[in-house]
């Protein structure tokens, strides 16, 4: 029975989340029952949605129970199996949580999935070919649904969702403009990820400046916006939106820690006859296979090779998570556990 | 050549619109050219969208040129015809504007339409079986798209759009809750129009009070909202919205006169996975015949018999229009011109 380090949610943040809200413990993994599989986690995924789950209030994700292992996506390999479909060594993706090992009822649908690592790196199943990639795919294809030649904008442009979004959107013939924090990320966005332009929101910290920057970067206006951040970015996009523009609301990380951030002029949604739609990708599981096929093909073809930010060891997870919430990661934020 | 009283837009409001922004003039109607028809207007329609057109800025309706006859819907009868499809005495609906007579190129599609007054009063073609009715139909069927048993809310509940909306929504088996200004309108809403409940926004002038009132009136939450007003009403609805609720943004009359009214917590659109969509009914002409058929049938069956507010004489139009913007009308606001 391997010893299993785990991280629990110890208390709920009032305002900004901090490392003290988490607690690291150690326990033995239980013996396997018939139908169960023991997975050794190689990587843990850190995602912005987890911040919402830390609150007790109604959030866009279900609430994380206090005193329990933080939920989260993991990739790893089967270390022991009492299920006929899984062999020791199989690479798998699942929701193992913030811990080094997990015991999974492998027969229960949706908990564990074997993956092919011949053309796609294992860690990518937590990013480009995982939940973040499908998130980008859903917002792009099911809400924004662009025509070739249209101009799309996305905030948090160099994150796991953004890097998949630009690859999917360029494949559809769109002009894609990113918004990211700092010159390094903007350089990475245009030089590696394929953005046509990238705006540094630190250089444009107010509505007027950001709206002007968008006007320059989007001379034909904005037809679609994928929102991960909220605040003055959404206000600025509405000012530059074309008639019938669509906004896929995926995250509003700018407001996670404090008071709600207002939308200053919602009448623009009417004036521009826009559609603004919120979604959670886990509610659209029927579309995942189609999305994952396209994302896997883009990776295999070399058109989607985003960088990853990798923290080392489970104990580093809380700080890596908090850093990601403040934009300190560079691409998909992972924790390497072996 | 009859003398034709007309009302022009004389200047643009900075802030609140006033009677002094309009100017009444008199001219001769020109002689008819081949293919033209002279229409004597019986009723002029006054609608909130006209306020938006008075501004020079980008609005949700095209700009009304200065020094020209105010645009607007009219019903009347053909007084003289040089077009083979129109006979003297034919009842017609068109966009004749704020004047007593108009000369129309009857062959040009969309400018003039003969109507049947055997089962539908002529004036209704400006309301329940006209643009406001189709507006209600579009928002209900194309955006909100409710299931039987769902709870819908509409602001400006007793106006021309609201009265059509409740008839259409009740026919689809929904619970329909109105928001209106004052006890008389609320009484009319529930006793005559068929609303299941009606909230007086004057009794609930702030977010907290309105949200509480909506909670009581909508014990199952809100599945669809038709927005004519904006401001704290929209904020309150978002607080009570169910997952996957839809908001049809048709008007935001609360903000027409001044600074934009913010939306206080747009993150609720994400949290509730909502769709918020603005529209202008004139951009969906292909759906009008279907909508008008249903609305005409409801009127003929006695299920849609809304009251009208009728001002007398063209000179009364500006004050009637300004009163409507402040909710002084009771149902569809018309000006009787004969």
Interface residues (C-beta under 8 A of the other chain):
Chain A: X58 X59 X60 X230 X234 X249 X250 X251 X252 X255 X260 X261 X262 X263 X264 X265 X266 X267 X269 X270 X271 X272 X273 X274 X275 X276 X277 X278 X279 X280 X283
Chain B: X58 X59 X60 X230 X234 X249 X250 X251 X252 X255 X260 X261 X262 X263 X264 X265 X266 X267 X269 X270 X271 X272 X273 X274 X275 X276 X277 X278 X279 X280 X283
